[in-house]
Amino acid sequence: MVHLFEWLGRKKEKDIFIHTVEHFEKVLESVVALKEAIKLFVEGENRDELMKLLHKIAQAEHEADIICRKLVHDIATGQILPADHENLLFFVYRIDSIADCAHAAERYMALWEGKFLESAGQDLITMTETAIESAEKLKLAVSQLNNRNFKEVLDLCTEIEYLEDKGDDQMREISRKVLSSSLPVAHILLARDLIGAIETISDSARIGANMLRILIAGL
């Protein structure tokens, strides 16, 4: 058995790491499409274009799942220390959950009829941007991990923590507006689930950042 970073130095395992980056690219494709979809959702005018974006999110999430399954198999069959093995698998699953959250959000938008609460529309867009920024910074941290720029990785992890806290504050403000609105109860429940799915992207990014800290802790 070998340490994670010795493992990553081998050609085959470097290829696995490249596939991890490819997986993350597909995950980001889903959340970037989510950002575009949220804007159309808030505007509430171009339903056909919105549905195309929702399909794009679902497709990207499906493709990310396919890559994830292959990654899990490759990591599971690699010669790596048990602790690193478990942490790396958990990290891959956490990245994949970001796309799962985007997929959940698109399902809630597909169920929504009419226009979103006008007073909270821009807040929803802003919260989505915060969530996506946290995912993008995690992707950058992964790239810096491959370059063994560990200080940069840790700095990015701190920034992700800040974004997750910011997202929590934004979620509370939107939730307050939704709960005090005159929306039907069904729409309030649907809005709650939509807001929660978007905010969980930031949560997943923060957990991923913590996993990166664990992976490099002994170096």
HELIX and SHEET records of a PDB file:
HELIX    1   1 LEU A    4  TRP A    7  1                                   4    
HELIX    2   2 LYS A   11  GLU A   43  1                                  33    
HELIX    3   3 ARG A   47  ALA A   76  1                                  30    
HELIX    4   4 PRO A   82  LEU A  111  1                                  30    
HELIX    5   5 GLU A  118  ASN A  146  1                                  29    
HELIX    6   6 PHE A  150  LEU A  179  1                                  30    
HELIX    7   7 VAL A  185  ILE A  216  1                                  32    
END                                                                             
